[in-house]
Amino acid sequence: MSQPFDYFVIFAEMRTGSNFLEENVNAYPGLKCWGEVFNPAFIGKSQQKEMLGISMLEREADPRVLLKKLRQSTDGLAGFRFFHDHDPRILSHVLEDPKCAKIILTRNPLDSYVSRKIAGVTGQWRLGDLKDAKSAKIAFEKREFQTMLDELKDFQIFLQRQLQMTGQTAFYINYEDIQDVEVLNGLARFLGVTAERNKTSQKTKVQNPSRLEDKVLNYAEMVSDLSSVDHFNLSNTPNFEPRRKPAVPTYVACAETSLLYMPVRGGPESAVAEWMSALDKVDTEALQRGFSQKTLRQWKRQHKGHRSFTVISHPAQRLHRVFCDYILNISGKTYGEIRETLRTTYKLPLPPGEPTESYTRDQHREAFLKFAGFVQGNLNGQTSVRVDGTWASQSEVIKGFADFSLPDIVIREESLAEDLSHLAASLGIKPALVVDEPEDAPYTLAEIYDAEVEEAVKAAYQRDYMMFGFKPWG
């Protein structure tokens, strides 16, 4: 039977028991873990600057050379320990390699934090015998712990996603599991080793076995501070909306001024275009549009000192504008097939064609409320209709921009005139008059807005309300 893997990596963090795990892995015939081989400060273990004839400079030039050397020099399966701040180049390499076995070691983050702080005070990072044990009490610092916790969670989520995307699995082991020889035997079988052991290695000793309250000076304060830590992501706003592309073809540049508008669709696009054309005293048709990423890079190179901006709108204002312009077929921007699907499948009470005088304010309000409900389901992946850029979450649109280039400035529609004037002044240009965006028709948002409308929009755009701090409209 062939070996399932060619080598292995232990993903861990400081004070998670990685030394202890490495020691136990190395007790199995045919397995050799070489330590923190890709730690930026050393190779393998503290103070070591060379391994198997490979120097740190050679490792820096190409980390795969050292990985190859490890595998060649090991009688069996070679491996190493990897922490989140080790060489990212080797991380990409091993995550994409299905012949690399992944072992993920975890520990209660609070225990790791306290252990790390004690080791920092005592200078003792590994204990071989009780007679050499050093102890200390430390002070819990909420911000410091939260930073460590965020880094840990981000790395764990990253690992999980990369393994999911590549169709791989990992062997998960907890700090306490290292004492369980049956779990260790299972780990050995995962790595292709059939030999079993009847006890764990005990060279490395537990350093701080006492209770947390005996190790933390401000224990009561720590307990109080931890009550505000969201262990289960209860405050997280679920996001099932597909990622958006940069949408470069929608960008608009002035005819002469070095200014680029990155529109969030559904915003005050015509008002901004009128303002940009007024800066250069040209018609809006003279504005530059239809960029590709290549031509936009060329534009940026040719316009030194260029500025870019986008505009976000209150979700209720934006969604109502989209509803009127694209769904009610007021301005000729009709989405014919989507409109018909909304009428027939999602039962929006829309008129078959252009609204007439018989289309009442109450009908308009009901149709808009149902459209907001549809958008909520659409953004959560519950409909067969595509998530269109005109009603996609503004936070997702701006995240999509980041795949090419983020705007310098994010302007709010409510302060459009003032902020555009400041932007023009920063370029040394005399500000132009900002015209108002055309009013929604046949009814304005003000004519149908109430608490129910606000709640319907907020339900659809929870993430935008949270990310941008929107208050109720009006």
C-alpha positions as CSV (number, residue, x, y, z in Angstrom):
1,M,0.0,0.0,0.0
2,S,1.4,3.4,-1.0
3,Q,1.9,6.2,1.4
4,P,-1.1,8.7,1.3
5,F,1.2,11.6,1.8
6,D,4.7,12.8,0.9
7,Y,5.2,15.1,3.9
8,F,3.2,16.9,6.6
9,V,2.7,20.2,8.3
10,I,1.4,20.9,11.8
11,F,-0.5,24.2,11.9
12,A,-0.3,25.6,15.4
13,E,0.3,28.8,17.4
14,M,2.5,29.7,20.3
15,R,1.6,28.0,23.5
16,T,-0.8,25.5,22.0
17,G,1.4,22.4,22.8
18,S,3.2,22.2,19.5
19,N,6.5,21.2,21.1
20,F,4.8,18.4,23.0
21,L,3.0,17.2,19.8
22,E,6.2,17.3,17.8
23,E,7.9,15.2,20.4
24,N,5.2,12.6,20.3
25,V,5.0,12.6,16.5
26,N,8.8,12.0,16.4
27,A,8.4,9.0,18.7
28,Y,6.7,7.0,15.8
29,P,9.1,5.2,13.4
30,G,9.1,6.8,10.0
31,L,8.0,10.3,11.2
32,K,10.2,13.3,11.7
33,C,9.0,16.8,12.5
34,W,11.8,19.3,12.1
35,G,10.4,22.2,14.1
36,E,9.5,25.7,13.0
37,V,11.4,25.4,9.8
38,F,9.9,28.6,8.2
39,N,10.0,30.9,11.2
40,P,11.3,34.3,9.9
41,A,13.6,34.6,12.9
42,F,15.3,31.2,12.9
43,I,15.3,27.8,11.3
44,G,13.8,24.9,13.2
45,K,14.5,26.1,16.7
46,S,15.5,29.4,18.5
47,Q,18.9,30.8,17.6
48,Q,19.4,28.3,14.8
49,K,20.4,30.0,11.5
50,E,21.1,26.9,9.4
51,M,19.6,23.5,8.7
52,L,20.9,20.7,6.6
53,G,23.4,23.0,5.0
54,I,20.7,25.6,4.0
55,S,21.2,29.1,5.4
56,M,18.5,31.6,6.2
57,L,19.6,33.6,3.1
58,E,19.1,30.6,0.9
59,R,15.8,29.9,2.5
60,E,14.7,33.5,1.9
61,A,15.6,33.2,-1.7
62,D,13.4,30.1,-2.2
63,P,11.8,28.3,0.8
64,R,11.0,25.3,-1.4
65,V,14.7,24.4,-1.5
66,L,14.7,23.8,2.2
67,L,11.5,21.8,2.0
68,K,13.0,19.6,-0.7
69,K,16.1,19.1,1.5
70,L,14.0,18.1,4.5
71,R,12.2,15.5,2.5
72,Q,15.4,14.1,1.0
73,S,17.1,13.9,4.4
74,T,14.3,12.1,6.2
75,D,14.0,8.3,6.4
76,G,10.2,8.3,6.2
77,L,7.8,11.3,6.3
78,A,9.2,14.7,7.0
79,G,7.2,17.5,8.5
80,F,7.4,20.9,10.2
81,R,5.4,23.2,12.4
82,F,3.8,26.4,10.9
83,F,2.4,29.4,12.7
84,H,0.3,32.1,11.1
85,D,3.2,34.6,10.9
86,H,5.6,32.2,9.2
87,D,6.7,32.4,5.5
88,P,3.5,32.9,3.5
89,R,5.1,31.5,0.4
90,I,5.5,28.1,1.8
91,L,1.9,28.3,3.2
92,S,0.5,28.8,-0.4
93,H,2.7,25.9,-1.6
94,V,1.6,23.3,1.0
95,L,-2.1,24.3,1.0
96,E,-2.3,23.6,-2.8
97,D,-0.5,20.3,-2.4
98,P,-2.8,17.4,-1.7
99,K,0.2,15.2,-1.0
100,C,1.0,17.3,2.1
101,A,-0.8,16.1,5.2
102,K,-2.4,18.8,7.2
103,I,-2.5,18.6,11.0
104,I,-4.3,21.4,12.8
105,L,-3.5,21.8,16.6
106,T,-5.8,24.0,18.7
107,R,-6.1,25.1,22.3
108,N,-8.4,27.3,24.3
109,P,-7.3,30.8,23.3
110,L,-7.4,32.2,26.8
111,D,-5.2,29.4,28.1
112,S,-2.7,30.1,25.3
113,Y,-2.8,33.8,26.0
114,V,-2.1,33.4,29.7
115,S,0.6,30.8,29.0
116,R,2.3,33.0,26.5
117,K,2.3,36.0,28.9
118,I,3.8,33.9,31.7
119,A,6.5,32.5,29.4
120,G,7.3,36.1,28.4
121,V,7.7,37.1,32.1
122,T,9.7,34.0,33.2
123,G,11.6,33.4,29.9
124,Q,10.8,29.7,30.2
125,W,9.2,28.5,26.9
126,R,9.7,24.8,27.5
127,L,9.8,22.7,30.7
128,G,11.7,19.4,31.0
129,D,11.5,18.8,34.8
130,L,9.4,20.2,37.7
131,K,12.6,21.2,39.6
132,D,13.3,23.8,36.9
133,A,9.7,25.2,36.8
134,K,9.3,29.0,37.0
135,S,6.0,30.7,37.8
136,A,4.6,34.1,37.6
137,K,1.3,36.0,37.7
138,I,0.3,38.1,34.8
139,A,-2.2,41.0,34.1
140,F,-4.9,40.3,31.6
141,E,-5.2,43.0,28.9
142,K,-8.4,43.0,27.0
143,R,-7.2,44.7,23.8
144,E,-4.1,42.5,23.6
145,F,-6.2,39.3,24.0
146,Q,-8.8,40.5,21.5
147,T,-6.0,41.2,18.9
148,M,-4.6,37.7,19.5
149,L,-8.0,36.1,19.2
150,D,-8.8,37.9,16.0
151,E,-5.6,36.8,14.4
152,L,-6.2,33.2,15.5
153,K,-9.8,33.1,14.2
154,D,-8.8,34.8,10.9
155,F,-6.1,32.2,10.3
156,Q,-8.3,29.2,11.2
157,I,-11.1,30.5,8.9
158,F,-8.5,30.9,6.1
159,L,-7.2,27.4,6.5
160,Q,-10.7,26.0,6.6
161,R,-11.7,27.8,3.4
162,Q,-8.5,26.8,1.5
163,L,-9.0,23.2,2.4
164,Q,-12.6,23.3,1.4
165,M,-11.8,25.0,-2.0
166,T,-9.2,22.3,-2.8
167,G,-11.3,19.4,-1.6
168,Q,-8.9,18.4,1.2
169,T,-9.3,17.5,4.8
170,A,-7.1,17.9,7.9
171,F,-6.5,16.0,11.1
172,Y,-7.7,18.2,14.0
173,I,-6.2,17.7,17.4
174,N,-6.7,19.7,20.6
175,Y,-4.1,20.5,23.2
176,E,-5.6,18.0,25.7
177,D,-5.7,15.3,23.0
178,I,-1.9,15.1,23.0
179,Q,-2.1,13.2,26.3
180,D,-4.4,10.6,24.7
181,V,-2.3,7.9,23.1
182,E,-5.2,6.5,21.2
183,V,-5.7,9.9,19.5
184,L,-1.9,10.0,18.7
185,N,-2.1,6.5,17.3
186,G,-5.0,7.7,15.1
187,L,-2.8,10.6,13.9
188,A,0.0,8.2,13.0
189,R,-2.5,6.1,11.0
190,F,-3.6,9.3,9.2
191,L,0.0,9.8,8.2
192,G,0.3,6.2,7.0
193,V,2.2,4.7,10.0
194,T,0.8,1.4,11.3
195,A,3.0,1.1,14.4
196,E,1.2,1.9,17.6
197,R,2.4,3.1,21.0
198,N,1.0,2.4,24.5
199,K,2.0,5.6,26.2
200,T,2.8,9.2,25.3
201,S,6.2,10.8,25.5
202,Q,6.6,12.8,28.7
203,K,9.9,14.7,28.0
204,T,8.0,18.0,27.8
205,K,6.1,18.9,31.0
206,V,3.0,21.0,31.5
207,Q,4.3,24.4,32.7
208,N,1.4,26.1,34.3
209,P,-1.2,23.5,35.5
210,S,-2.8,25.7,38.1
211,R,-6.2,27.4,37.7
212,L,-6.5,30.6,35.8
213,E,-7.5,32.6,38.9
214,D,-4.2,31.6,40.4
215,K,-2.3,32.9,37.4
216,V,-4.1,36.1,36.6
217,L,-3.6,39.1,38.9
218,N,-6.8,40.9,37.7
219,Y,-9.0,37.7,37.4
220,A,-12.3,39.4,38.2
221,E,-11.6,42.2,35.7
222,M,-10.7,39.5,33.1
223,V,-14.0,37.7,33.7
224,S,-15.9,41.0,33.2
225,D,-13.9,41.9,30.1
226,L,-14.5,38.5,28.5
227,S,-18.3,38.9,28.8
228,S,-18.0,41.4,25.9
229,V,-16.1,38.9,23.7
230,D,-18.4,37.4,21.1
231,H,-17.3,33.8,21.3
232,F,-20.0,32.5,19.0
233,N,-20.1,35.4,16.5
234,L,-23.6,36.2,17.7
235,S,-23.2,39.7,16.3
236,N,-22.1,38.6,12.9
237,T,-24.4,39.5,10.0
238,P,-24.6,36.5,7.7
239,N,-23.5,37.2,4.2
240,F,-24.5,34.9,1.4
241,E,-24.2,37.5,-1.3
242,P,-21.9,36.5,-4.2
243,R,-18.6,38.5,-4.5
244,R,-18.7,41.2,-7.1
245,K,-16.1,42.1,-9.7
246,P,-14.5,45.6,-9.9
247,A,-16.9,46.6,-12.7
248,V,-14.3,48.7,-14.3
249,P,-16.3,49.4,-17.5
250,T,-18.8,51.4,-15.4
251,Y,-16.1,53.9,-14.2
252,V,-16.3,57.5,-15.5
253,A,-13.4,59.9,-15.9
254,C,-13.5,63.6,-16.5
255,A,-12.6,64.8,-20.1
256,E,-9.6,66.7,-18.8
257,T,-9.4,66.8,-15.1
258,S,-7.6,63.9,-13.4
259,L,-10.7,62.7,-11.6
260,L,-12.3,59.2,-11.7
261,Y,-15.8,58.3,-10.5
262,M,-16.3,54.6,-9.5
263,P,-20.1,54.4,-9.4
264,V,-22.1,52.4,-6.9
265,R,-25.0,51.6,-9.2
266,G,-28.3,53.0,-8.0
267,G,-26.6,56.1,-6.7
268,P,-26.8,59.7,-7.9
269,E,-25.0,58.8,-11.2
270,S,-26.5,61.4,-13.4
271,A,-26.0,64.2,-10.9
272,V,-22.3,63.2,-10.5
273,A,-21.8,63.0,-14.3
274,E,-23.3,66.4,-14.8
275,W,-21.0,67.8,-12.1
276,M,-17.9,66.2,-13.7
277,S,-18.8,67.6,-17.2
278,A,-19.3,71.0,-15.6
279,L,-15.8,71.0,-14.2
280,D,-14.4,70.8,-17.7
281,K,-17.2,72.8,-19.3
282,V,-18.1,69.9,-21.7
283,D,-21.2,67.8,-22.4
284,T,-21.6,64.6,-20.4
285,E,-21.0,62.7,-23.7
286,A,-17.4,63.9,-23.5
287,L,-16.7,62.0,-20.3
288,Q,-14.5,59.0,-20.6
289,R,-16.2,55.7,-20.1
290,G,-16.0,52.0,-21.1
291,F,-12.6,51.4,-19.5
292,S,-10.9,48.0,-19.4
293,Q,-8.4,47.3,-16.7
294,K,-5.7,47.8,-19.3
295,T,-7.0,51.2,-20.5
296,L,-7.7,52.3,-16.9
297,R,-4.1,51.6,-15.9
298,Q,-3.0,53.6,-18.9
299,W,-5.3,56.5,-17.8
300,K,-3.8,56.4,-14.3
301,R,-0.3,56.5,-15.6
302,Q,-1.1,59.4,-17.9
303,H,-2.9,61.4,-15.1
304,K,-0.4,62.0,-12.4
305,G,-2.0,63.0,-9.1
306,H,-5.3,61.6,-10.1
307,R,-8.1,61.2,-7.5
308,S,-10.9,58.7,-7.4
309,F,-14.2,58.6,-5.5
310,T,-17.4,56.8,-5.1
311,V,-20.8,57.8,-3.6
312,I,-22.9,55.7,-1.2
313,S,-26.6,56.4,-0.6
314,H,-29.1,55.6,2.1
315,P,-30.3,52.1,1.3
316,A,-34.0,53.2,1.3
317,Q,-33.2,56.1,-1.1
318,R,-31.1,53.9,-3.4
319,L,-33.5,50.9,-3.5
320,H,-36.5,53.1,-4.2
321,R,-34.6,54.8,-7.0
322,V,-33.7,51.4,-8.5
323,F,-37.3,50.3,-8.2
324,C,-38.6,53.3,-10.1
325,D,-35.9,53.4,-12.7
326,Y,-35.3,49.7,-13.5
327,I,-38.4,47.8,-12.3
328,L,-41.3,50.2,-13.0
329,N,-39.9,51.1,-16.4
330,I,-40.0,54.8,-15.8
331,S,-36.7,55.9,-17.4
332,G,-36.3,53.3,-20.1
333,K,-33.8,51.2,-18.1
334,T,-36.3,48.3,-17.9
335,Y,-35.1,44.9,-16.9
336,G,-37.8,43.2,-19.0
337,E,-37.3,39.6,-18.1
338,I,-36.6,40.3,-14.4
339,R,-39.6,42.6,-14.3
340,E,-41.8,39.9,-15.7
341,T,-40.4,37.3,-13.3
342,L,-41.1,39.6,-10.4
343,R,-44.7,40.0,-11.5
344,T,-45.4,36.3,-12.2
345,T,-43.2,34.3,-9.9
346,Y,-42.7,36.7,-6.9
347,K,-46.2,38.3,-7.2
348,L,-45.1,41.9,-7.2
349,P,-48.3,44.0,-8.0
350,L,-46.7,45.7,-10.9
351,P,-48.7,47.1,-13.9
352,P,-48.1,45.1,-17.1
353,G,-46.6,48.1,-18.8
354,E,-45.7,51.7,-18.0
355,P,-47.7,52.9,-14.9
356,T,-50.7,55.1,-15.8
357,E,-52.7,57.6,-13.8
358,S,-54.6,54.6,-12.3
359,Y,-51.5,53.4,-10.5
360,T,-52.0,54.6,-7.0
361,R,-49.7,55.6,-4.2
362,D,-50.9,52.6,-2.1
363,Q,-50.2,50.3,-5.0
364,H,-46.7,51.8,-5.3
365,R,-46.0,51.3,-1.6
366,E,-47.1,47.7,-1.6
367,A,-45.1,46.9,-4.7
368,F,-42.0,48.5,-3.3
369,L,-42.4,46.6,0.0
370,K,-42.6,43.4,-1.9
371,F,-39.6,44.3,-4.0
372,A,-37.6,45.0,-0.8
373,G,-38.6,41.5,0.4
374,F,-37.5,40.0,-2.9
375,V,-34.1,41.8,-2.7
376,Q,-33.6,40.4,0.9
377,G,-34.1,36.9,-0.4
378,N,-32.1,37.6,-3.6
379,L,-29.1,38.8,-1.6
380,N,-29.3,35.7,0.6
381,G,-29.2,33.4,-2.4
382,Q,-32.8,32.3,-2.1
383,T,-34.0,33.2,-5.6
384,S,-33.2,32.1,-9.1
385,V,-32.7,35.7,-10.2
386,R,-29.1,37.1,-10.4
387,V,-27.9,39.6,-7.9
388,D,-27.9,42.7,-10.0
389,G,-25.3,45.5,-9.5
390,T,-28.1,48.1,-9.2
391,W,-29.4,46.6,-5.9
392,A,-26.3,44.6,-4.7
393,S,-25.1,45.6,-1.2
394,Q,-23.0,48.8,-1.4
395,S,-20.4,47.2,0.9
396,E,-20.0,44.3,-1.5
397,V,-19.7,46.6,-4.5
398,I,-16.9,48.5,-2.8
399,K,-15.2,45.3,-1.8
400,G,-15.4,44.4,-5.5
401,F,-13.6,47.6,-6.4
402,A,-10.7,46.5,-4.2
403,D,-9.9,43.7,-6.6
404,F,-8.6,46.4,-8.9
405,S,-8.2,49.6,-6.9
406,L,-10.1,51.2,-4.0
407,P,-11.4,54.8,-4.4
408,D,-9.6,57.6,-2.5
409,I,-12.8,58.9,-1.1
410,V,-16.2,57.5,-0.2
411,I,-18.8,60.3,-0.3
412,R,-22.3,60.1,1.1
413,E,-25.2,61.3,-1.1
414,E,-26.6,63.3,1.7
415,S,-23.5,65.6,1.7
416,L,-22.8,65.3,-2.0
417,A,-22.6,69.0,-2.9
418,E,-20.3,69.9,0.0
419,D,-18.0,66.9,-0.4
420,L,-17.6,67.3,-4.2
421,S,-16.7,70.9,-3.7
422,H,-14.0,69.9,-1.3
423,L,-12.8,67.3,-3.7
424,A,-12.5,69.9,-6.6
425,A,-10.7,72.3,-4.3
426,S,-8.2,69.6,-3.4
427,L,-7.4,69.4,-7.1
428,G,-7.0,73.1,-7.4
429,I,-10.2,73.4,-9.5
430,K,-13.0,75.9,-9.1
431,P,-16.0,73.9,-7.8
432,A,-18.9,73.4,-10.2
433,L,-22.6,73.5,-9.2
434,V,-24.0,70.1,-8.2
435,V,-27.4,69.5,-9.7
436,D,-30.0,67.4,-7.9
437,E,-30.6,63.8,-9.0
438,P,-34.0,63.6,-10.8
439,E,-36.9,62.8,-8.4
440,D,-38.2,59.3,-8.3
441,A,-41.5,58.9,-10.2
442,P,-44.4,58.4,-10.3
443,Y,-44.1,58.7,-6.5
444,T,-41.2,59.9,-4.3
445,L,-39.9,57.9,-1.4
446,A,-41.2,60.6,1.0
447,E,-44.7,59.9,-0.2
448,I,-44.6,56.2,0.8
449,Y,-42.0,56.2,3.6
450,D,-42.8,55.0,7.1
451,A,-41.4,52.7,9.8
452,E,-42.6,49.6,7.9
453,V,-40.7,50.7,4.7
454,E,-37.6,51.4,6.7
455,E,-37.7,48.0,8.4
456,A,-38.2,46.2,5.1
457,V,-35.1,47.9,3.6
458,K,-33.1,47.4,6.7
459,A,-33.9,43.7,6.6
460,A,-32.5,43.5,3.1
461,Y,-29.4,45.6,3.8
462,Q,-28.4,44.7,7.3
463,R,-24.7,44.6,6.4
464,D,-24.8,48.1,4.8
465,Y,-26.6,49.6,7.8
466,M,-23.9,48.0,10.1
467,M,-20.9,48.8,7.9
468,F,-21.8,52.4,7.1
469,G,-23.8,53.3,10.2
470,F,-27.0,54.4,8.4
471,K,-29.8,55.8,10.5
472,P,-33.5,55.7,9.4
473,W,-34.0,57.8,6.3
474,G,-35.3,61.3,6.3
